[in-house]
Amino acid sequence: MKIAIASGKGGTGKTTISCALALAMPGEVTLLDCDVEEPNAHFFIQPVIERMEKTCSLVPEVDADKCTGCGECGRVCQFSAIISLGKKAMVFNELCHSCGACARICPTGAVSETAKKNGMLTIGRKGRIRFVSGRLDVGQAMSPPVIRETLKYAAKDGLTIVDCPPGTSCPYVTAVKGCDAALLVTEPTPFGLHDLKLAVATIRELDIPFGVAVNRTNGEKNLISEYCETEGIPLLLQIPEDRRVAEAYSRGQVLNKVMPELHDALVSIPENLQQLIEGRPLQEGPVVLI
Amino acid sequence: MEIAITTAGYDLDAMVDTRFGRAPRFLIYYSKTGAFTVKENTQNLNAAQGAGIQTAMHLANAKVDAVITGNCGPKAFAVLDAAKIKVYTCAGCSLAHALELLKKGELKPAEKANVEGHWA
Protein backbone atom coordinates (compact mmCIF):
# COMPACT_ATOMS: atom_id res chain seq x y z
CA MET A 1 0.00 0.00 0.00
CA LYS A 2 1.16 3.51 -0.87
CA ILE A 3 0.12 6.21 1.57
CA ALA A 4 0.36 9.90 0.64
CA ILE A 5 1.02 12.26 3.53
CA ALA A 6 -0.31 15.49 2.07
CA SER A 7 -1.89 18.81 2.99
CA GLY A 8 -3.08 22.02 1.46
CA LYS A 9 -1.33 24.37 3.86
CA GLY A 10 2.43 24.08 4.22
CA GLY A 11 4.16 23.66 7.56
CA THR A 12 1.42 21.56 9.13
CA GLY A 13 3.60 18.51 9.80
CA LYS A 14 3.68 16.31 6.70
CA THR A 15 7.36 15.48 7.05
CA THR A 16 7.08 15.10 10.83
CA ILE A 17 4.28 12.56 10.41
CA SER A 18 5.86 10.81 7.38
CA CYS A 19 9.08 10.19 9.30
CA ALA A 20 7.28 9.24 12.51
CA LEU A 21 5.12 6.79 10.59
CA ALA A 22 8.10 5.20 8.82
CA LEU A 23 9.94 4.80 12.13
CA ALA A 24 6.91 3.45 14.00
CA MET A 25 6.23 0.63 11.54
CA PRO A 26 7.44 -2.76 12.74
CA GLY A 27 8.40 -4.08 9.29
CA GLU A 28 10.14 -3.05 6.10
CA VAL A 29 8.91 0.33 4.82
CA THR A 30 9.78 2.65 1.93
CA LEU A 31 9.81 6.40 2.55
CA LEU A 32 9.73 8.65 -0.53
CA ASP A 33 10.38 12.34 -0.04
CA CYS A 34 8.39 13.82 -2.94
CA ASP A 35 8.52 17.39 -1.65
CA VAL A 36 11.16 17.88 -4.33
CA GLU A 37 11.31 21.67 -4.11
CA GLU A 38 12.48 21.46 -0.52
CA PRO A 39 13.10 17.87 0.55
CA ASN A 40 13.97 17.59 4.24
CA ALA A 41 12.96 14.10 5.43
CA HIS A 42 16.66 13.09 5.33
CA PHE A 43 17.39 15.44 8.25
CA PHE A 44 15.17 13.31 10.46
CA ILE A 45 15.80 9.84 9.02
CA GLN A 46 19.55 10.35 8.47
CA PRO A 47 19.84 7.47 6.02
CA VAL A 48 23.07 5.93 4.83
CA ILE A 49 23.23 7.17 1.25
CA GLU A 50 23.95 4.41 -1.24
CA ARG A 51 23.82 6.32 -4.49
CA MET A 52 22.58 9.39 -6.36
CA GLU A 53 20.75 9.31 -9.68
CA LYS A 54 20.00 12.03 -12.19
CA THR A 55 16.42 12.62 -13.31
CA CYS A 56 15.71 13.94 -16.78
CA SER A 57 12.78 15.12 -18.86
CA LEU A 58 12.51 15.19 -22.64
CA VAL A 59 12.63 18.52 -24.45
CA PRO A 60 12.62 19.27 -28.18
CA GLU A 61 15.78 19.84 -30.19
CA VAL A 62 15.49 21.34 -33.65
CA ASP A 63 17.76 20.44 -36.56
CA ALA A 64 17.95 23.82 -38.34
CA ASP A 65 18.96 22.16 -41.64
CA LYS A 66 15.81 20.05 -41.77
CA CYS A 67 13.41 22.75 -40.46
CA THR A 68 11.30 24.34 -43.19
CA GLY A 69 9.61 26.81 -40.86
CA CYS A 70 6.14 25.38 -41.49
CA GLY A 71 5.11 26.19 -37.91
CA GLU A 72 3.30 22.90 -37.18
CA CYS A 73 5.31 22.39 -33.98
CA GLY A 74 4.20 25.75 -32.58
CA ARG A 75 0.55 25.12 -33.49
CA VAL A 76 0.44 21.73 -31.74
CA CYS A 77 2.26 22.90 -28.57
CA GLN A 78 -0.21 23.75 -25.81
CA PHE A 79 2.42 25.50 -23.71
CA SER A 80 4.16 27.92 -26.12
CA ALA A 81 7.36 25.95 -25.53
CA ILE A 82 8.24 25.86 -29.22
CA ILE A 83 7.46 28.42 -31.90
CA SER A 84 8.44 28.92 -35.48
CA LEU A 85 9.44 32.29 -36.86
CA GLY A 86 10.10 32.25 -40.57
CA LYS A 87 12.78 29.62 -41.01
CA LYS A 88 13.75 29.49 -37.38
CA ALA A 89 12.15 27.40 -34.63
CA MET A 90 12.74 28.62 -31.07
CA VAL A 91 12.51 26.34 -28.03
CA PHE A 92 11.73 27.42 -24.46
CA ASN A 93 12.70 24.38 -22.40
CA GLU A 94 11.31 25.70 -19.12
CA LEU A 95 7.78 25.77 -20.56
CA CYS A 96 7.97 22.26 -22.09
CA HIS A 97 5.75 19.55 -20.56
CA SER A 98 7.53 16.74 -22.48
CA CYS A 99 4.43 15.59 -24.37
CA GLY A 100 6.43 14.96 -27.56
CA ALA A 101 3.73 16.33 -29.88
CA CYS A 102 6.16 18.65 -31.71
CA ALA A 103 8.47 15.76 -32.61
CA ARG A 104 5.52 13.61 -33.73
CA ILE A 105 3.94 16.26 -35.93
CA CYS A 106 7.08 17.65 -37.61
CA PRO A 107 6.70 16.67 -41.30
CA THR A 108 10.44 16.79 -42.02
CA GLY A 109 11.70 15.09 -38.86
CA ALA A 110 13.57 18.21 -37.80
CA VAL A 111 12.36 18.01 -34.20
CA SER A 112 13.72 15.28 -31.97
CA GLU A 113 13.44 14.79 -28.21
CA THR A 114 16.48 15.02 -26.04
CA ALA A 115 16.88 14.33 -22.31
CA LYS A 116 17.62 17.31 -20.10
CA LYS A 117 18.57 16.96 -16.44
CA ASN A 118 16.02 18.43 -14.05
CA GLY A 119 16.84 16.92 -10.68
CA MET A 120 18.56 14.32 -8.49
CA LEU A 121 17.43 11.30 -6.50
CA THR A 122 19.18 10.37 -3.27
CA ILE A 123 18.79 6.67 -2.50
CA GLY A 124 19.68 5.10 0.81
CA ARG A 125 18.56 3.15 3.82
CA LYS A 126 18.17 3.46 7.58
CA GLY A 127 17.45 0.16 9.29
CA ARG A 128 14.10 -1.09 8.01
CA ILE A 129 13.49 2.12 6.07
CA ARG A 130 14.29 2.22 2.36
CA PHE A 131 14.75 5.93 1.68
CA VAL A 132 14.49 7.86 -1.60
CA SER A 133 14.45 11.64 -1.81
CA GLY A 134 13.83 13.66 -4.98
CA ARG A 135 15.34 17.09 -5.46
CA LEU A 136 14.47 19.54 -8.22
CA ASP A 137 17.39 21.43 -9.74
CA VAL A 138 17.65 25.15 -8.98
CA GLY A 139 16.07 27.16 -11.79
CA GLN A 140 13.66 24.42 -12.87
CA ALA A 141 10.05 25.58 -12.87
CA MET A 142 8.22 22.26 -12.98
CA SER A 143 8.47 19.69 -10.20
CA PRO A 144 6.06 16.92 -11.38
CA PRO A 145 8.67 15.19 -13.62
CA VAL A 146 11.00 14.73 -10.61
CA ILE A 147 8.08 13.67 -8.39
CA ARG A 148 7.15 10.97 -10.92
CA GLU A 149 10.74 9.67 -10.99
CA THR A 150 10.78 9.52 -7.17
CA LEU A 151 7.46 7.64 -7.10
CA LYS A 152 8.96 4.91 -9.30
CA TYR A 153 10.86 3.73 -6.20
CA ALA A 154 7.64 2.78 -4.38
CA ALA A 155 7.79 -0.77 -3.02
CA LYS A 156 6.04 -3.39 -5.19
CA ASP A 157 4.71 -5.07 -2.07
CA GLY A 158 4.65 -3.69 1.40
CA LEU A 159 4.19 -0.21 2.73
CA THR A 160 5.35 2.98 1.00
CA ILE A 161 4.97 6.37 2.67
CA VAL A 162 5.01 9.37 0.35
CA ASP A 163 5.90 12.74 1.87
CA CYS A 164 4.04 15.05 -0.54
CA PRO A 165 4.60 18.68 -1.53
CA PRO A 166 2.18 21.25 -0.03
CA GLY A 167 -0.54 23.05 -1.95
CA THR A 168 -3.26 21.58 -4.11
CA SER A 169 -1.86 22.17 -7.60
CA CYS A 170 0.07 19.92 -10.02
CA PRO A 171 2.84 18.83 -7.58
CA TYR A 172 0.28 17.72 -4.95
CA VAL A 173 -1.88 15.98 -7.57
CA THR A 174 1.14 14.23 -9.11
CA ALA A 175 2.32 12.89 -5.76
CA VAL A 176 -1.11 11.87 -4.43
CA LYS A 177 -2.39 10.36 -7.69
CA GLY A 178 0.06 7.48 -7.52
CA CYS A 179 -1.06 6.46 -4.00
CA ASP A 180 -3.75 4.10 -2.70
CA ALA A 181 -4.81 6.30 0.21
CA ALA A 182 -3.91 9.62 1.78
CA LEU A 183 -3.57 11.26 5.15
CA LEU A 184 -4.25 15.01 4.94
CA VAL A 185 -2.35 16.86 7.65
CA THR A 186 -3.64 20.17 8.91
CA GLU A 187 -3.85 22.42 11.96
CA PRO A 188 -6.86 23.91 13.78
CA THR A 189 -6.57 27.42 12.32
CA PRO A 190 -8.79 29.19 9.75
CA PHE A 191 -5.92 28.91 7.23
CA GLY A 192 -5.53 25.21 8.01
CA LEU A 193 -9.26 24.62 7.49
CA HIS A 194 -9.40 26.69 4.30
CA ASP A 195 -6.59 24.74 2.65
CA LEU A 196 -7.87 21.42 3.99
CA LYS A 197 -11.13 22.08 2.15
CA LEU A 198 -9.19 22.64 -1.08
CA ALA A 199 -7.14 19.47 -0.53
CA VAL A 200 -10.32 17.48 0.20
CA ALA A 201 -12.10 18.81 -2.91
CA THR A 202 -9.10 17.84 -5.04
CA ILE A 203 -8.61 14.37 -3.55
CA ARG A 204 -12.33 13.61 -3.97
CA GLU A 205 -11.91 14.37 -7.69
CA LEU A 206 -9.05 11.87 -7.72
CA ASP A 207 -11.25 9.35 -5.93
CA ILE A 208 -8.59 8.37 -3.37
CA PRO A 209 -9.70 7.29 0.14
CA PHE A 210 -8.36 9.61 2.82
CA GLY A 211 -8.37 10.54 6.47
CA VAL A 212 -7.25 13.63 8.34
CA ALA A 213 -4.49 14.28 10.89
CA VAL A 214 -4.67 17.40 13.06
CA ASN A 215 -1.43 18.82 14.37
CA ARG A 216 -1.06 21.27 17.28
CA THR A 217 -4.39 20.51 18.89
CA ASN A 218 -5.38 20.36 22.54
CA GLY A 219 -7.66 17.44 21.69
CA GLU A 220 -10.83 19.41 22.23
CA LYS A 221 -13.45 20.08 19.60
CA ASN A 222 -12.03 22.48 17.05
CA LEU A 223 -12.87 23.81 13.61
CA ILE A 224 -11.12 20.88 11.91
CA SER A 225 -12.83 18.17 13.97
CA GLU A 226 -16.19 19.88 13.40
CA TYR A 227 -15.56 20.04 9.65
CA CYS A 228 -14.52 16.37 9.54
CA GLU A 229 -17.63 15.36 11.47
CA THR A 230 -19.90 17.31 9.10
CA GLU A 231 -18.16 15.87 6.04
CA GLY A 232 -17.92 12.33 7.41
CA ILE A 233 -14.12 12.33 7.16
CA PRO A 234 -12.30 10.05 9.63
CA LEU A 235 -9.92 11.83 11.97
CA LEU A 236 -7.03 9.37 12.21
CA LEU A 237 -4.44 11.22 14.25
CA GLN A 238 -4.20 14.18 16.59
CA ILE A 239 -0.85 15.56 17.68
CA PRO A 240 -0.96 17.72 20.79
CA GLU A 241 0.25 21.30 20.85
CA ASP A 242 3.48 20.88 22.77
CA ARG A 243 6.67 22.90 22.83
CA ARG A 244 8.72 19.69 23.03
CA VAL A 245 7.65 18.79 19.48
CA ALA A 246 8.95 22.10 18.09
CA GLU A 247 12.17 21.80 20.08
CA ALA A 248 12.77 18.28 18.79
CA TYR A 249 12.01 19.35 15.21
CA SER A 250 14.49 22.22 15.44
CA ARG A 251 17.18 19.70 16.41
CA GLY A 252 16.29 17.23 13.66
CA GLN A 253 14.83 14.79 16.18
CA VAL A 254 11.82 12.68 15.34
CA LEU A 255 8.35 12.91 16.87
CA ASN A 256 8.44 9.30 18.09
CA LYS A 257 11.21 10.17 20.56
CA VAL A 258 9.42 13.04 22.29
CA MET A 259 5.97 11.48 22.14
CA PRO A 260 6.27 7.70 22.41
CA GLU A 261 2.59 7.73 23.46
CA LEU A 262 1.69 8.38 19.80
CA HIS A 263 3.10 4.99 18.76
CA ASP A 264 -0.18 3.04 18.72
CA ALA A 265 -2.04 5.82 16.90
CA LEU A 266 0.71 5.93 14.25
CA VAL A 267 0.80 2.18 13.73
CA SER A 268 -2.99 2.09 13.33
CA ILE A 269 -2.97 4.61 10.43
CA PRO A 270 -2.13 2.12 7.63
CA GLU A 271 -4.68 -0.34 9.05
CA ASN A 272 -7.38 2.34 9.16
CA LEU A 273 -6.58 3.52 5.65
CA GLN A 274 -6.69 -0.10 4.42
CA GLN A 275 -10.19 -0.34 5.87
CA LEU A 276 -11.20 2.84 4.05
CA ILE A 277 -9.81 1.41 0.79
CA GLU A 278 -11.88 -1.72 1.29
CA GLY A 279 -14.92 0.37 2.18
CA ARG A 280 -15.21 -1.14 5.64
CA PRO A 281 -16.29 1.08 8.55
CA LEU A 282 -13.53 1.98 11.01
CA GLN A 283 -13.75 -0.11 14.17
CA GLU A 284 -12.86 2.65 16.57
CA GLY A 285 -14.00 6.25 16.68
CA PRO A 286 -11.67 9.13 15.97
CA VAL A 287 -8.40 9.02 17.88
CA VAL A 288 -8.48 11.73 20.50
CA LEU A 289 -5.56 12.62 22.69
CA ILE A 290 -5.87 14.97 25.60
CA MET B 1 6.25 51.78 -40.23
CA GLU B 2 3.71 49.86 -38.15
CA ILE B 3 3.98 50.32 -34.42
CA ALA B 4 2.14 48.15 -31.87
CA ILE B 5 1.49 49.79 -28.49
CA THR B 6 0.16 47.99 -25.44
CA THR B 7 -2.93 49.63 -23.94
CA ALA B 8 -6.13 49.12 -22.00
CA GLY B 9 -7.83 51.86 -24.05
CA TYR B 10 -9.07 52.32 -27.59
CA ASP B 11 -7.49 55.55 -28.85
CA LEU B 12 -4.35 57.68 -28.73
CA ASP B 13 -5.44 59.40 -25.51
CA ALA B 14 -5.25 56.09 -23.62
CA MET B 15 -2.21 55.21 -21.52
CA VAL B 16 0.58 52.81 -22.51
CA ASP B 17 -0.06 49.56 -20.59
CA THR B 18 2.92 48.31 -18.59
CA ARG B 19 2.20 44.66 -19.51
CA PHE B 20 3.29 43.12 -22.78
CA GLY B 21 2.18 39.47 -22.91
CA ARG B 22 -0.91 40.13 -20.84
CA ALA B 23 -1.76 43.54 -22.26
CA PRO B 24 -5.53 43.83 -22.79
CA ARG B 25 -5.04 44.96 -26.40
CA PHE B 26 -2.70 46.58 -28.90
CA LEU B 27 -3.19 49.73 -30.85
CA ILE B 28 -1.45 49.34 -34.21
CA TYR B 29 -0.36 52.71 -35.49
CA TYR B 30 0.54 53.31 -39.14
CA SER B 31 3.12 56.08 -39.15
CA LYS B 32 2.67 56.88 -42.86
CA THR B 33 -1.00 57.77 -42.63
CA GLY B 34 -1.49 58.42 -38.91
CA ALA B 35 -4.32 55.86 -38.94
CA PHE B 36 -4.62 53.10 -36.34
CA THR B 37 -6.45 49.86 -35.65
CA VAL B 38 -7.10 48.07 -32.37
CA LYS B 39 -6.12 44.41 -31.91
CA GLU B 40 -7.52 42.54 -28.91
CA ASN B 41 -5.20 40.26 -26.88
CA THR B 42 -7.88 38.40 -24.89
CA GLN B 43 -6.57 34.91 -25.61
CA ASN B 44 -3.09 35.66 -24.28
CA LEU B 45 -4.38 37.77 -21.40
CA ASN B 46 -5.91 34.56 -20.04
CA ALA B 47 -3.18 32.09 -21.09
CA ALA B 48 -1.84 29.84 -18.33
CA GLN B 49 1.72 30.34 -19.51
CA GLY B 50 3.69 31.57 -22.52
CA ALA B 51 1.59 34.74 -22.88
CA GLY B 52 4.61 36.85 -23.84
CA ILE B 53 5.78 34.32 -26.43
CA GLN B 54 2.36 34.01 -28.06
CA THR B 55 1.77 37.75 -28.08
CA ALA B 56 5.17 38.32 -29.68
CA MET B 57 4.33 35.61 -32.23
CA HIS B 58 1.06 37.35 -33.15
CA LEU B 59 2.81 40.66 -33.60
CA ALA B 60 5.45 38.97 -35.76
CA ASN B 61 2.70 37.43 -37.90
CA ALA B 62 1.01 40.85 -38.10
CA LYS B 63 4.37 42.09 -39.45
CA VAL B 64 4.69 45.10 -37.16
CA ASP B 65 8.05 46.89 -37.16
CA ALA B 66 8.16 48.10 -33.58
CA VAL B 67 6.55 47.67 -30.17
CA ILE B 68 6.06 50.29 -27.47
CA THR B 69 5.25 48.82 -24.06
CA GLY B 70 5.94 49.31 -20.36
CA ASN B 71 7.91 46.15 -19.67
CA CYS B 72 9.14 43.26 -21.77
CA GLY B 73 10.36 39.98 -20.29
CA PRO B 74 13.15 37.72 -21.56
CA LYS B 75 11.12 35.19 -23.57
CA ALA B 76 8.94 37.78 -25.30
CA PHE B 77 12.06 39.82 -26.06
CA ALA B 78 13.82 36.79 -27.55
CA VAL B 79 10.91 36.21 -29.95
CA LEU B 80 10.56 39.90 -30.89
CA ASP B 81 14.31 40.12 -31.41
CA ALA B 82 14.30 37.02 -33.65
CA ALA B 83 11.44 38.56 -35.65
CA LYS B 84 13.50 41.78 -35.93
CA ILE B 85 10.84 43.83 -34.17
CA LYS B 86 12.29 46.75 -32.23
CA VAL B 87 11.15 47.09 -28.62
CA TYR B 88 10.76 50.51 -27.00
CA THR B 89 9.83 50.80 -23.34
CA CYS B 90 8.20 53.79 -21.73
CA ALA B 91 5.89 54.25 -18.77
CA GLY B 92 3.19 56.55 -17.48
CA CYS B 93 2.32 58.38 -20.67
CA SER B 94 -0.40 58.42 -23.32
CA LEU B 95 -0.04 56.61 -26.62
CA ALA B 96 0.06 59.95 -28.45
CA HIS B 97 2.88 61.16 -26.21
CA ALA B 98 4.79 57.88 -26.62
CA LEU B 99 4.53 58.17 -30.41
CA GLU B 100 5.70 61.77 -30.19
CA LEU B 101 8.74 60.68 -28.16
CA LEU B 102 9.46 57.95 -30.70
CA LYS B 103 9.28 60.44 -33.60
CA LYS B 104 11.65 62.80 -31.81
CA GLY B 105 14.05 59.90 -31.32
CA GLU B 106 13.77 60.12 -27.55
CA LEU B 107 12.86 56.45 -27.14
CA LYS B 108 15.82 54.11 -27.60
CA PRO B 109 15.31 50.52 -28.75
CA ALA B 110 15.88 48.06 -25.91
CA GLU B 111 18.85 45.75 -26.26
CA LYS B 112 17.52 43.19 -23.83
CA ALA B 113 14.52 42.43 -21.65
CA ASN B 114 14.01 45.10 -18.99
CA VAL B 115 12.29 42.83 -16.46
CA GLU B 116 12.45 39.21 -15.31
CA GLY B 117 9.76 36.80 -16.47
CA HIS B 118 6.54 36.94 -14.40
CA TRP B 119 7.62 40.28 -12.96
CA ALA B 120 4.09 41.33 -12.03
Interface residues (C-beta under 8 A of the other chain):
Chain A: G74 F79 S80 A81 I83 L85 G86 K88 M90 F92 L95
Chain B: A47 A48 Q49 G50 A51 I53 Q54 M57 A60 K75 A78 V79 A82 A83
